[in-house]
Amino acid sequence: MNEKRFMTEYKKVSGTYKLPYVIRSSKLGYLIYTVLFLPFILIAIYKYPNFLAAFVFIFILLFFLSALYAFRIDIEKDKLVYRALFYKPAEVQISNIRKIRMGSEYVGRGASMLYFYIHEKGKSKPIKIPVLFCRKIDLTVMADALLTINPSIEMDNRIRQIKENKFKELESTYLRESMNPVWKSFLIFGGIGIVLVLVIKLIFRH
C-alpha cells in the first residue's frame, strides 16, 4: 500500500469501521518468516538429505507462525482484549484507560521492539502490545476507536502523529524498531537449529 493511498484511507477511517473490530497479524509476517526459514528446510531435504534437520527447522518455523496466528486484538464498544501465544488474555475496560503511547523496549543486544502501551487507571503496569506485523491501518483504527470511545485518554507524540496523518515522520523508526527483532530471532533460532542438527549428526555417527 503506497503512502498516498494509506493517507486517503486514514482520513476516512473515522466512521468507516464497525465495532467489534478484530486485529490479526498481517500476511507479511507469515511471508517473511517462511522466506527466512524455507532455504534451510530445502537445503536439509535436497542437499544432504537430512529429514531430521529439516524437521528441526520446520518446528522452529511453525513456532513463529503459531505465534503470529495466536496474536489477536478485539476492540469492542466497552473493552479491549489482547491475546497472544502462551499468554493469558489481557482485558481492559476502555473507560478505565488513562493513557496510550507507543514506545520501544530493549529485547536483546542490538535489538528493540516497538510496543503499543495501554495504561489503565489504578494500575502501574501497562498492557504491552507488540506492533510487529500489525498493519498501519489497524493501528490507526485502534487509536481512533479508543479515543472516540474515551476522549479523556492521554496520548503521546507518536500516537498524536498517527492521528495527524504524520506516518512519514514515523516510517523510518517504525520499520527499524519493528524489523530488528525479526532478524534477531532469525539469527538466534536459526543458530540453535544449526547447532541441534550438528549435535544430532554427531550422535548418530557414533
CORRAQUI-V967102 format. One record per residue. RES is the residue in one letter. SS is DSSP state (hx for helix, st for strand, lp for the rest). D_LAST is the distance of its C-alpha to the last C-alpha in whole Angstrom. Layout:
((RES SS D_LAST) (RES SS D_LAST))
//
This chain:
((M lp 54) (N lp 56) (E hx 58) (K hx 62) (R hx 61) (F hx 59) (M hx 62) (T hx 64) (E hx 62) (Y hx 62) (K hx 66) (K hx 66) (V lp 63) (S lp 66) (G lp 67) (T lp 65) (Y lp 62) (K lp 62) (L lp 61) (P lp 59) (Y st 57) (V st 53) (I st 51) (R st 47) (S lp 44) (S lp 45) (K hx 44) (L hx 43) (G hx 40) (Y hx 38) (L hx 39) (I hx 37) (Y hx 34) (T hx 33) (V hx 34) (L hx 32) (F hx 29) (L hx 29) (P hx 28) (F hx 25) (I hx 25) (L hx 26) (I hx 24) (A hx 21) (I hx 22) (Y hx 24) (K lp 22) (Y lp 18) (P lp 19) (N lp 17) (F hx 18) (L hx 16) (A hx 17) (A hx 21) (F hx 21) (V hx 20) (F hx 23) (I hx 25) (F hx 25) (I hx 26) (L hx 29) (L hx 30) (F hx 31) (F hx 33) (L hx 35) (S hx 35) (A hx 37) (L hx 39) (Y hx 40) (A hx 41) (F lp 43) (R st 47) (I st 50) (D st 53) (I st 56) (E lp 59) (K lp 63) (D lp 62) (K st 59) (L st 55) (V st 52) (Y st 49) (R st 45) (A st 42) (L lp 38) (F lp 38) (Y st 41) (K st 44) (P st 47) (A st 49) (E st 53) (V st 56) (Q st 60) (I hx 61) (S hx 64) (N hx 62) (I st 61) (R st 62) (K st 60) (I st 58) (R st 56) (M st 53) (G st 51) (S st 48) (E st 45) (Y st 43) (V st 39) (G st 37) (R lp 37) (G lp 39) (A st 40) (S st 42) (M st 43) (L st 46) (Y st 48) (F st 51) (Y st 52) (I st 55) (H st 57) (E st 58) (K lp 61) (G lp 61) (K lp 57) (S lp 56) (K lp 52) (P lp 52) (I st 51) (K st 48) (I st 47) (P st 45) (V lp 47) (L lp 44) (F lp 44) (C lp 47) (R lp 50) (K hx 53) (I hx 55) (D hx 54) (L hx 54) (T hx 58) (V hx 58) (M hx 57) (A hx 59) (D hx 62) (A hx 62) (L hx 61) (L hx 64) (T hx 66) (I hx 66) (N lp 66) (P lp 68) (S lp 68) (I lp 64) (E st 64) (M st 62) (D lp 60) (N hx 61) (R hx 58) (I hx 59) (R hx 62) (Q hx 61) (I hx 60) (K hx 63) (E lp 65) (N lp 63) (K lp 61) (F hx 58) (K hx 58) (E hx 58) (L hx 55) (E hx 53) (S hx 51) (T hx 51) (Y hx 49) (L hx 47) (R hx 46) (E hx 45) (S hx 44) (M hx 41) (N hx 40) (P hx 38) (V hx 36) (W hx 35) (K hx 34) (S hx 32) (F hx 30) (L hx 29) (I hx 28) (F hx 26) (G hx 25) (G hx 23) (I hx 22) (G hx 21) (I hx 19) (V hx 17) (L hx 16) (V hx 15) (L hx 13) (V hx 11) (I hx 10) (K hx 9) (L hx 7) (I hx 6) (F hx 5) (R hx 4) (H lp 0))
//
